[in-house]
């Protein structure tokens, strides 16, 4: 017999007809989902259900909170900072802000190894940059948010509960399709996070494309996610998309996933998840931590979409994951690489469901010297992941440095023309539209098209020029990691100004404690880089986990370079014996 005080897992089956995201606003989408009988489930670090709410309960509580917002008499369109912890309060606060015609600004909910001080500082900077008039957090994050707000913003800080216990006001008119829906801060891999401003119309157009054309959602689908919901893949892909498709979703906190990654496939196995996404590092971490008997205990044959995006996708990472999970019934055909960014809400391209990982192998020297993706085989070739074709109504164009379109197979900058492009980046004085060239968005990414399929090769700002040659840090890092028998993410490559020319530096996270063995390892890495690329490099060992990451887990080469130049002790650089320089 079920105890009445314990939460019940929201079912997959719905009580009304499926609609594929065809709504003008988020609130109208939630109002329809409210009658579906499906909803959200939250699991703790032991894999136990800690809370569940139907979409109807979220709508009901969000409307009550919207009335509390209304009592504060904030001007329409005021921005509300919300610490985006994986918790029911975020869903309630986010949709309440929209019903109250306020603009939610998801804030990070991640405290890294640097401690609470950098986290509080980041929250404060984001609150000031967003000019937030109100900020919310759960009880767990309220002290940090209060410290951030008190620094010099002095904005009111609340929990959902204390606002609901306060006065209620009259609801304003419903938000319209052309009003701003939310501000999404980017991960900040090359600079301080920038706030992309998205309208309701743009957001729902992308959400509908994801539901209908990308994932091809059906009535039997169920989501599972550990993604942080303060980034676009978690917020749009795992909050808005399940809601607008009236689909149930099972959440595991990002911190809980990092501590016990085996919980991710376990929850999918136990609750029948069919759609789940992860950046590449999530797949690698899971495969590395799995034991053979773990995979054998899973039942993953129903996992039909194992999506991947948010960073460069190395094919080997996905192949290793598929192999590790195969004993549990996971099918490699479920792998679905994709491409997108916060500036277009989320998604631009998907591979077709059921086709699995597709790759393109090209000649490395032709890429470096001629800027072309010449098909090739053999040890001197490079293999890239294909990220599929653009969603209907979306256009991808590759442009050369002059702005002219590139032919098929020619590398260049990726430009997008989409119905879901942001209005611009939020600034203190208005909107920064410098990335917009007419109707086209300059993504800052590099890649090429192969018969309409997009292949992403890196970030333009990461491109290194060494002795007049174009080198990509990802290639250098992969060589360093392989020669050191390390893990993905163990290396960071960049250039620093030298007395005569820019010098190449590779920082390598090293777990070898024996000094003699560490020296030998670094010599091996230096020779491998010199052999593969014909360039000399400084190779320095740093402590495990020392390389800086963004709030979404991406490597920040820009910050790694600054820490290196500052001789920052957080890197624990061994510039003597544990370095190998030309």
VEXMAR-331188 format. One record per residue (C-alpha): residue number from 0; residue in one letter; y, z, x. Coordinates in pm, whole numbers. Layout:
! residues N
ATOM   n res      v      w      u
ATOM NUM   a      Y      Z      X
...
***
This chain:
! residues 582
ATOM   n res      v      w      u
ATOM   0   x      0      0      0
ATOM   1   x    344    -94    136
ATOM   2   x    584    191    196
ATOM   3   x    905    128     -5
ATOM   4   x   1134    243    280
ATOM   5   x    995     -1    537
ATOM   6   x   1150   -350    571
ATOM   7   x    950   -649    456
ATOM   8   x    929   -971    657
ATOM   9   x   1119  -1248    482
ATOM  10   x    879  -1518    362
ATOM  11   x    868  -1884    455
ATOM  12   x    820  -2008     98
ATOM  13   x   1145  -2064    -90
ATOM  14   x   1223  -2025   -459
ATOM  15   x   1450  -2329   -498
ATOM  16   x   1473  -2690   -385
ATOM  17   x   1538  -2757    -16
ATOM  18   x   1884  -2891     67
ATOM  19   x   1931  -3044    410
ATOM  20   x   2268  -2894    500
ATOM  21   x   2475  -3117    271
ATOM  22   x   2751  -2861    209
ATOM  23   x   3129  -2886    256
ATOM  24   x   3169  -2531    392
ATOM  25   x   2963  -2252    541
ATOM  26   x   3031  -2021    248
ATOM  27   x   2904  -2277     -1
ATOM  28   x   2593  -2321    212
ATOM  29   x   2535  -1945    215
ATOM  30   x   2592  -1925   -160
ATOM  31   x   2314  -2178   -215
ATOM  32   x   2081  -2010     37
ATOM  33   x   2138  -1679   -143
ATOM  34   x   1899  -1783   -421
ATOM  35   x   1629  -1917   -188
ATOM  36   x   1430  -1596   -137
ATOM  37   x   1419  -1656    240
ATOM  38   x   1614  -1470    507
ATOM  39   x   1631  -1310    850
ATOM  40   x   1404  -1067   1037
ATOM  41   x   1488   -861   1345
ATOM  42   x   1221   -737   1587
ATOM  43   x   1251   -469   1854
ATOM  44   x   1126   -461   2212
ATOM  45   x    776   -369   2097
ATOM  46   x    756   -661   1858
ATOM  47   x    794   -434   1555
ATOM  48   x   1007   -535   1257
ATOM  49   x   1327   -330   1262
ATOM  50   x   1531   -493    984
ATOM  51   x   1516   -780    736
ATOM  52   x   1767   -923    493
ATOM  53   x   1745  -1213    253
ATOM  54   x   2023  -1470    262
ATOM  55   x   2118  -1328    -78
ATOM  56   x   2164   -979     68
ATOM  57   x   2371  -1121    352
ATOM  58   x   2592  -1306    104
ATOM  59   x   2634   -996   -112
ATOM  60   x   2728   -770    180
ATOM  61   x   2947  -1038    337
ATOM  62   x   3145  -1070     13
ATOM  63   x   3196   -693      2
ATOM  64   x   3311   -695    365
ATOM  65   x   3541   -989    289
ATOM  66   x   3711   -771     27
ATOM  67   x   3756   -503    292
ATOM  68   x   3909   -765    521
ATOM  69   x   4140   -866    237
ATOM  70   x   4265   -508    208
ATOM  71   x   4394   -534    568
ATOM  72   x   4632   -811    455
ATOM  73   x   4583  -1025    766
ATOM  74   x   4741  -1372    751
ATOM  75   x   4503  -1652    652
ATOM  76   x   4341  -1799    961
ATOM  77   x   4377  -1483   1172
ATOM  78   x   4108  -1452   1436
ATOM  79   x   3848  -1173   1430
ATOM  80   x   3654  -1087   1745
ATOM  81   x   3291   -997   1669
ATOM  82   x   3056   -870   1939
ATOM  83   x   2759  -1096   1869
ATOM  84   x   2470   -858   1910
ATOM  85   x   2140   -978   1762
ATOM  86   x   2180   -747   1464
ATOM  87   x   2226   -792   1085
ATOM  88   x   2588   -678   1112
ATOM  89   x   2682   -993   1300
ATOM  90   x   2563  -1222   1021
ATOM  91   x   2745  -1012    764
ATOM  92   x   3069  -1000    966
ATOM  93   x   3066  -1369   1056
ATOM  94   x   3024  -1495    701
ATOM  95   x   3256  -1226    564
ATOM  96   x   3530  -1354    791
ATOM  97   x   3486  -1703    651
ATOM  98   x   3492  -1582    290
ATOM  99   x   3813  -1394    368
ATOM 100   x   3960  -1714    521
ATOM 101   x   3962  -1550    867
ATOM 102   x   3831  -1715   1183
ATOM 103   x   3538  -1540   1354
ATOM 104   x   3528  -1539   1733
ATOM 105   x   3180  -1443   1864
ATOM 106   x   3206  -1225   2175
ATOM 107   x   2931  -1175   2435
ATOM 108   x   2691   -885   2396
ATOM 109   x   2545   -883   2746
ATOM 110   x   2592   -622   3015
ATOM 111   x   2469   -759   3347
ATOM 112   x   2376   -586   3668
ATOM 113   x   2744   -558   3764
ATOM 114   x   2777   -273   3514
ATOM 115   x   2998   -205   3217
ATOM 116   x   3337   -249   3386
ATOM 117   x   3313   -631   3423
ATOM 118   x   3182   -656   3067
ATOM 119   x   3472   -455   2928
ATOM 120   x   3716   -663   3131
ATOM 121   x   3565   -986   2995
ATOM 122   x   3586   -860   2636
ATOM 123   x   3950   -769   2689
ATOM 124   x   4037  -1108   2835
ATOM 125   x   3865  -1287   2547
ATOM 126   x   4038  -1073   2286
ATOM 127   x   4377  -1142   2444
ATOM 128   x   4308  -1513   2486
ATOM 129   x   4195  -1546   2124
ATOM 130   x   4490  -1338   2000
ATOM 131   x   4242  -1148   1784
ATOM 132   x   4396   -935   1509
ATOM 133   x   4079   -737   1447
ATOM 134   x   3756   -666   1635
ATOM 135   x   3411   -554   1520
ATOM 136   x   3097   -428   1689
ATOM 137   x   2786   -228   1611
ATOM 138   x   2776    140   1703
ATOM 139   x   2599     49   2029
ATOM 140   x   2880   -178   2151
ATOM 141   x   3174     -4   1984
ATOM 142   x   3271    209   2289
ATOM 143   x   3294    -98   2514
ATOM 144   x   3492   -292   2256
ATOM 145   x   3726      3   2203
ATOM 146   x   3791     26   2578
ATOM 147   x   3852   -348   2596
ATOM 148   x   4093   -343   2303
ATOM 149   x   4276    -36   2428
ATOM 150   x   4350   -193   2767
ATOM 151   x   4657   -371   2639
ATOM 152   x   4574   -539   2311
ATOM 153   x   4574   -229   2086
ATOM 154   x   4401   -419   1805
ATOM 155   x   4203   -231   1539
ATOM 156   x   3834   -186   1623
ATOM 157   x   3572   -121   1352
ATOM 158   x   3207   -129   1259
ATOM 159   x   3090   -308    947
ATOM 160   x   2996     27    792
ATOM 161   x   3337    191    830
ATOM 162   x   3515   -112    685
ATOM 163   x   3279   -121    388
ATOM 164   x   3356    247    327
ATOM 165   x   3728    174    312
ATOM 166   x   3956     10     54
ATOM 167   x   3879   -330   -102
ATOM 168   x   4125   -608   -173
ATOM 169   x   4134   -927   -378
ATOM 170   x   3954  -1223   -226
ATOM 171   x   4169  -1519   -121
ATOM 172   x   4094  -1880   -226
ATOM 173   x   3777  -2018    -69
ATOM 174   x   3817  -2185    272
ATOM 175   x   3838  -2563    267
ATOM 176   x   3652  -2820    479
ATOM 177   x   3949  -2885    707
ATOM 178   x   4018  -2520    789
ATOM 179   x   3901  -2375   1121
ATOM 180   x   3551  -2229   1084
ATOM 181   x   3518  -2041   1414
ATOM 182   x   3612  -2039   1782
ATOM 183   x   3322  -2085   2023
ATOM 184   x   3375  -1977   2382
ATOM 185   x   3188  -2186   2636
ATOM 186   x   2963  -2025   2897
ATOM 187   x   3217  -2065   3178
ATOM 188   x   2984  -2206   3446
ATOM 189   x   3272  -2371   3634
ATOM 190   x   3573  -2170   3513
ATOM 191   x   3683  -1895   3272
ATOM 192   x   3527  -1957   2928
ATOM 193   x   3726  -2190   2705
ATOM 194   x   3747  -2147   2330
ATOM 195   x   3645  -2459   2138
ATOM 196   x   3807  -2472   1792
ATOM 197   x   3574  -2613   1522
ATOM 198   x   3654  -2692   1159
ATOM 199   x   3423  -2639    864
ATOM 200   x   3385  -3015    817
ATOM 201   x   3292  -3077   1180
ATOM 202   x   3051  -2785   1189
ATOM 203   x   2867  -2880    870
ATOM 204   x   2841  -3243    979
ATOM 205   x   2661  -3134   1294
ATOM 206   x   2447  -2880   1111
ATOM 207   x   2339  -3145    862
ATOM 208   x   2254  -3390   1141
ATOM 209   x   2043  -3127   1316
ATOM 210   x   1857  -3034    997
ATOM 211   x   1803  -3383    857
ATOM 212   x   1783  -3614   1158
ATOM 213   x   1714  -3400   1464
ATOM 214   x   1462  -3138   1356
ATOM 215   x   1361  -3307   1029
ATOM 216   x   1322  -2971    861
ATOM 217   x   1072  -2935    579
ATOM 218   x   1003  -2662    324
ATOM 219   x    724  -2519    540
ATOM 220   x    936  -2464    852
ATOM 221   x   1019  -2125    999
ATOM 222   x   1246  -2044   1296
ATOM 223   x   1198  -1795   1577
ATOM 224   x   1465  -1720   1837
ATOM 225   x   1561  -1489   2122
ATOM 226   x   1877  -1688   2205
ATOM 227   x   2208  -1501   2236
ATOM 228   x   2410  -1573   1923
ATOM 229   x   2742  -1570   2105
ATOM 230   x   2665  -1918   2239
ATOM 231   x   2644  -2244   2050
ATOM 232   x   2266  -2288   2067
ATOM 233   x   2216  -1942   1917
ATOM 234   x   2511  -1939   1677
ATOM 235   x   2491  -2290   1533
ATOM 236   x   2125  -2361   1598
ATOM 237   x   1978  -2024   1501
ATOM 238   x   2226  -1877   1252
ATOM 239   x   2397  -2166   1074
ATOM 240   x   2106  -2414   1074
ATOM 241   x   1848  -2173    924
ATOM 242   x   2104  -2060    667
ATOM 243   x   2211  -2413    568
ATOM 244   x   1845  -2519    537
ATOM 245   x   1751  -2202    346
ATOM 246   x   1489  -2123    611
ATOM 247   x   1361  -1787    731
ATOM 248   x   1407  -1689   1096
ATOM 249   x   1257  -1420   1319
ATOM 250   x   1492  -1277   1584
ATOM 251   x   1412  -1105   1912
ATOM 252   x   1704   -972   2115
ATOM 253   x   1785  -1156   2440
ATOM 254   x   1751   -837   2643
ATOM 255   x   1415   -761   2483
ATOM 256   x   1300  -1114   2561
ATOM 257   x   1405  -1081   2926
ATOM 258   x   1207   -759   2958
ATOM 259   x    899   -881   2771
ATOM 260   x    903  -1262   2742
ATOM 261   x    548  -1263   2607
ATOM 262   x    691  -1131   2280
ATOM 263   x    847  -1472   2210
ATOM 264   x    522  -1671   2169
ATOM 265   x    359  -1364   2016
ATOM 266   x    610  -1353   1730
ATOM 267   x    573  -1729   1678
ATOM 268   x    197  -1682   1668
ATOM 269   x    196  -1386   1429
ATOM 270   x    458  -1506   1179
ATOM 271   x    393  -1880   1175
ATOM 272   x    707  -2003   1351
ATOM 273   x    738  -2380   1368
ATOM 274   x   1077  -2427   1539
ATOM 275   x   1208  -2243   1845
ATOM 276   x   1446  -2340   2127
ATOM 277   x   1516  -2212   2476
ATOM 278   x   1709  -2310   2787
ATOM 279   x   1479  -2410   3076
ATOM 280   x   1482  -2064   3235
ATOM 281   x   1330  -1912   2920
ATOM 282   x   1031  -2145   2940
ATOM 283   x    988  -2074   3311
ATOM 284   x   1016  -1697   3270
ATOM 285   x    761  -1696   2988
ATOM 286   x    510  -1907   3178
ATOM 287   x    551  -1693   3490
ATOM 288   x    494  -1364   3306
ATOM 289   x    202  -1481   3094
ATOM 290   x   -148  -1374   3181
ATOM 291   x   -437  -1606   3086
ATOM 292   x   -566  -1359   2828
ATOM 293   x   -219  -1346   2667
ATOM 294   x   -219  -1717   2590
ATOM 295   x   -576  -1705   2463
ATOM 296   x   -476  -1444   2206
ATOM 297   x   -205  -1663   2052
ATOM 298   x   -231  -1914   1769
ATOM 299   x     44  -2168   1834
ATOM 300   x    -87  -2485   1675
ATOM 301   x    186  -2466   1409
ATOM 302   x    471  -2462   1668
ATOM 303   x    586  -2819   1609
ATOM 304   x    935  -2811   1776
ATOM 305   x    972  -2641   2113
ATOM 306   x   1328  -2746   2184
ATOM 307   x   1504  -2730   2516
ATOM 308   x   1870  -2772   2607
ATOM 309   x   2183  -2594   2737
ATOM 310   x   2123  -2680   3104
ATOM 311   x   1963  -2934   3334
ATOM 312   x   1600  -2969   3224
ATOM 313   x   1354  -2999   3510
ATOM 314   x   1039  -3168   3380
ATOM 315   x    805  -2947   3579
ATOM 316   x    933  -2636   3400
ATOM 317   x    830  -2768   3058
ATOM 318   x    502  -2908   3186
ATOM 319   x    409  -2573   3339
ATOM 320   x    492  -2395   3014
ATOM 321   x    283  -2635   2806
ATOM 322   x    -11  -2590   3042
ATOM 323   x     19  -2211   3036
ATOM 324   x     29  -2196   2654
ATOM 325   x   -237  -2459   2591
ATOM 326   x   -516  -2197   2560
ATOM 327   x   -323  -2059   2262
ATOM 328   x   -317  -2392   2083
ATOM 329   x     30  -2503   2198
ATOM 330   x     63  -2882   2193
ATOM 331   x    270  -3052   2463
ATOM 332   x    383  -3301   2197
ATOM 333   x    597  -3019   2051
ATOM 334   x    834  -3023   2350
ATOM 335   x   1173  -3158   2242
ATOM 336   x   1445  -3198   2508
ATOM 337   x   1794  -3237   2366
ATOM 338   x   2159  -3263   2469
ATOM 339   x   2470  -3108   2326
ATOM 340   x   2760  -2873   2379
ATOM 341   x   2988  -2630   2201
ATOM 342   x   3267  -2889   2194
ATOM 343   x   3077  -3088   1930
ATOM 344   x   2947  -2776   1749
ATOM 345   x   2606  -2806   1913
ATOM 346   x   2385  -3114   1918
ATOM 347   x   2433  -3477   2021
ATOM 348   x   2084  -3612   2087
ATOM 349   x   1720  -3520   2031
ATOM 350   x   1392  -3671   2133
ATOM 351   x   1181  -3756   1830
ATOM 352   x    962  -3475   1695
ATOM 353   x    604  -3506   1812
ATOM 354   x    671  -3732   2112
ATOM 355   x    685  -3455   2373
ATOM 356   x    847  -3468   2714
ATOM 357   x    963  -3812   2830
ATOM 358   x   1091  -3863   3186
ATOM 359   x   1257  -4133   3394
ATOM 360   x   1191  -4168   3766
ATOM 361   x   1462  -4329   3982
ATOM 362   x   1531  -4408   4346
ATOM 363   x   1723  -4124   4515
ATOM 364   x   1909  -4337   4770
ATOM 365   x   2016  -4593   4509
ATOM 366   x   2156  -4306   4306
ATOM 367   x   2347  -4160   4599
ATOM 368   x   2477  -4481   4756
ATOM 369   x   2510  -4727   4467
ATOM 370   x   2539  -4504   4163
ATOM 371   x   2256  -4676   3980
ATOM 372   x   1938  -4541   3822
ATOM 373   x   1694  -4783   3983
ATOM 374   x   1337  -4728   3858
ATOM 375   x   1116  -4611   4142
ATOM 376   x    797  -4429   4230
ATOM 377   x    688  -4241   4537
ATOM 378   x    799  -3933   4731
ATOM 379   x   1163  -4045   4767
ATOM 380   x   1217  -4078   4394
ATOM 381   x   1375  -3834   4149
ATOM 382   x   1241  -3750   3805
ATOM 383   x   1479  -3671   3520
ATOM 384   x   1420  -3556   3165
ATOM 385   x   1510  -3795   2883
ATOM 386   x   1723  -3621   2620
ATOM 387   x   1667  -3863   2336
ATOM 388   x   1894  -4085   2129
ATOM 389   x   2219  -3990   1959
ATOM 390   x   2218  -3853   1605
ATOM 391   x   2320  -4103   1336
ATOM 392   x   2698  -4142   1338
ATOM 393   x   2720  -4018   1700
ATOM 394   x   2800  -4243   1994
ATOM 395   x   2730  -4189   2364
ATOM 396   x   2912  -4394   2626
ATOM 397   x   2879  -4381   3005
ATOM 398   x   3204  -4458   3189
ATOM 399   x   3290  -4530   3550
ATOM 400   x   3585  -4361   3731
ATOM 401   x   3826  -4624   3594
ATOM 402   x   3721  -4542   3236
ATOM 403   x   3530  -4867   3183
ATOM 404   x   3192  -4851   3006
ATOM 405   x   2889  -4868   3235
ATOM 406   x   2593  -5097   3189
ATOM 407   x   2249  -4963   3104
ATOM 408   x   2104  -4776   3402
ATOM 409   x   2438  -4720   3577
ATOM 410   x   2542  -4363   3642
ATOM 411   x   2878  -4233   3524
ATOM 412   x   3059  -3978   3312
ATOM 413   x   2926  -3900   2964
ATOM 414   x   3175  -3957   2680
ATOM 415   x   3108  -3882   2314
ATOM 416   x   3246  -4007   1985
ATOM 417   x   3122  -3777   1708
ATOM 418   x   3210  -3656   1358
ATOM 419   x   3176  -3294   1479
ATOM 420   x   3409  -3290   1780
ATOM 421   x   3631  -2985   1826
ATOM 422   x   4001  -2987   1750
ATOM 423   x   4067  -2881   2108
ATOM 424   x   4054  -2574   2328
ATOM 425   x   4240  -2264   2220
ATOM 426   x   4543  -2172   2432
ATOM 427   x   4822  -1918   2404
ATOM 428   x   5060  -2186   2281
ATOM 429   x   4838  -2414   2072
ATOM 430   x   4549  -2649   2144
ATOM 431   x   4452  -2809   2473
ATOM 432   x   4332  -3162   2396
ATOM 433   x   4312  -3280   2757
ATOM 434   x   3936  -3346   2726
ATOM 435   x   3997  -3572   2426
ATOM 436   x   4076  -3936   2496
ATOM 437   x   4167  -4068   2157
ATOM 438   x   3854  -4019   1947
ATOM 439   x   3636  -3974   2256
ATOM 440   x   3540  -3647   2427
ATOM 441   x   3502  -3634   2804
ATOM 442   x   3206  -3398   2841
ATOM 443   x   3239  -3342   3215
ATOM 444   x   2870  -3429   3247
ATOM 445   x   2715  -3711   3446
ATOM 446   x   2425  -3929   3344
ATOM 447   x   2309  -4272   3234
ATOM 448   x   2158  -4453   2939
ATOM 449   x   1818  -4618   2949
ATOM 450   x   1768  -4834   2645
ATOM 451   x   1976  -4601   2427
ATOM 452   x   1810  -4285   2559
ATOM 453   x   2038  -4039   2737
ATOM 454   x   1947  -3902   3079
ATOM 455   x   2169  -3620   3208
ATOM 456   x   2195  -3578   3585
ATOM 457   x   2452  -3300   3637
ATOM 458   x   2809  -3174   3601
ATOM 459   x   3094  -3380   3748
ATOM 460   x   3263  -3071   3893
ATOM 461   x   2940  -2978   4072
ATOM 462   x   2917  -3310   4257
ATOM 463   x   2929  -3254   4635
ATOM 464   x   3073  -3501   4885
ATOM 465   x   2924  -3451   5231
ATOM 466   x   3004  -3697   5511
ATOM 467   x   3120  -3948   5251
ATOM 468   x   2799  -3923   5050
ATOM 469   x   2757  -3807   4692
ATOM 470   x   2504  -3526   4670
ATOM 471   x   2400  -3334   4361
ATOM 472   x   2356  -2958   4399
ATOM 473   x   2055  -2958   4166
ATOM 474   x   1867  -3187   4406
ATOM 475   x   1951  -2969   4705
ATOM 476   x   1861  -2653   4519
ATOM 477   x   1528  -2792   4405
ATOM 478   x   1440  -2889   4763
ATOM 479   x   1536  -2543   4888
ATOM 480   x   1338  -2366   4617
ATOM 481   x   1028  -2576   4670
ATOM 482   x   1029  -2543   5047
ATOM 483   x   1070  -2166   5013
ATOM 484   x    804  -2152   4739
ATOM 485   x   1068  -1988   4524
ATOM 486   x   1157  -1995   4158
ATOM 487   x   1394  -2210   3958
ATOM 488   x   1741  -2060   3991
ATOM 489   x   1677  -1906   4333
ATOM 490   x   1925  -2135   4511
ATOM 491   x   2293  -2229   4481
ATOM 492   x   2443  -2522   4674
ATOM 493   x   2814  -2592   4732
ATOM 494   x   3053  -2703   5004
ATOM 495   x   3317  -2503   5192
ATOM 496   x   3605  -2626   5402
ATOM 497   x   3516  -2646   5772
ATOM 498   x   3727  -2710   6083
ATOM 499   x   3658  -3084   6074
ATOM 500   x   3493  -3158   5739
ATOM 501   x   3342  -2992   5437
ATOM 502   x   3024  -2804   5522
ATOM 503   x   2722  -2769   5298
ATOM 504   x   2607  -2416   5213
ATOM 505   x   2288  -2314   5033
ATOM 506   x   2241  -1955   4919
ATOM 507   x   1878  -1863   4866
ATOM 508   x   1756  -1556   4681
ATOM 509   x   1494  -1415   4914
ATOM 510   x   1222  -1163   4833
ATOM 511   x   1073  -1158   5183
ATOM 512   x   1143   -822   5346
ATOM 513   x    992   -892   5687
ATOM 514   x   1280  -1009   5906
ATOM 515   x   1075  -1243   6123
ATOM 516   x    914  -1409   5822
ATOM 517   x   1252  -1441   5653
ATOM 518   x   1398  -1618   5955
ATOM 519   x   1105  -1857   5959
ATOM 520   x   1150  -1922   5588
ATOM 521   x   1518  -2010   5628
ATOM 522   x   1439  -2245   5918
ATOM 523   x   1185  -2417   5694
ATOM 524   x   1442  -2459   5418
ATOM 525   x   1704  -2596   5657
ATOM 526   x   1458  -2854   5795
ATOM 527   x   1352  -2954   5442
ATOM 528   x   1715  -3017   5338
ATOM 529   x   1788  -3211   5657
ATOM 530   x   1474  -3423   5618
ATOM 531   x   1530  -3498   5249
ATOM 532   x   1904  -3567   5257
ATOM 533   x   1994  -3636   5619
ATOM 534   x   2262  -3364   5623
ATOM 535   x   2298  -3034   5802
ATOM 536   x   2335  -2721   5592
ATOM 537   x   2401  -2353   5635
ATOM 538   x   2116  -2163   5470
ATOM 539   x   2185  -1798   5389
ATOM 540   x   1955  -1546   5225
ATOM 541   x   2090  -1325   4949
ATOM 542   x   1934  -1043   4754
ATOM 543   x   1709  -1116   4454
ATOM 544   x   1912  -1153   4133
ATOM 545   x   2236  -1172   4336
ATOM 546   x   2340  -1524   4237
ATOM 547   x   2598  -1500   3957
ATOM 548   x   2516  -1621   3608
ATOM 549   x   2721  -1699   3303
ATOM 550   x   2671  -1503   2982
ATOM 551   x   2425  -1774   2874
ATOM 552   x   2219  -1742   3191
ATOM 553   x   2343  -2055   3368
ATOM 554   x   2398  -2050   3743
ATOM 555   x   2770  -2028   3827
ATOM 556   x   2808  -2220   4152
ATOM 557   x   3186  -2175   4145
ATOM 558   x   3153  -1797   4138
ATOM 559   x   2874  -1803   4397
ATOM 560   x   3105  -1997   4629
ATOM 561   x   3388  -1748   4575
ATOM 562   x   3159  -1452   4642
ATOM 563   x   3042  -1624   4961
ATOM 564   x   3396  -1689   5079
ATOM 565   x   3497  -1331   4998
ATOM 566   x   3191  -1195   5180
ATOM 567   x   3129   -999   4861
ATOM 568   x   2879   -716   4914
ATOM 569   x   2713   -793   4579
ATOM 570   x   2542  -1087   4748
ATOM 571   x   2414   -865   5028
ATOM 572   x   2452  -1160   5260
ATOM 573   x   2260  -1141   5586
ATOM 574   x   2481  -1361   5800
ATOM 575   x   2306  -1273   6122
ATOM 576   x   1931  -1289   6155
ATOM 577   x   1876  -1390   5794
ATOM 578   x   2076  -1710   5809
ATOM 579   x   2008  -2054   5946
ATOM 580   x   2311  -2261   6043
ATOM 581   x   2348  -2590   6230
***
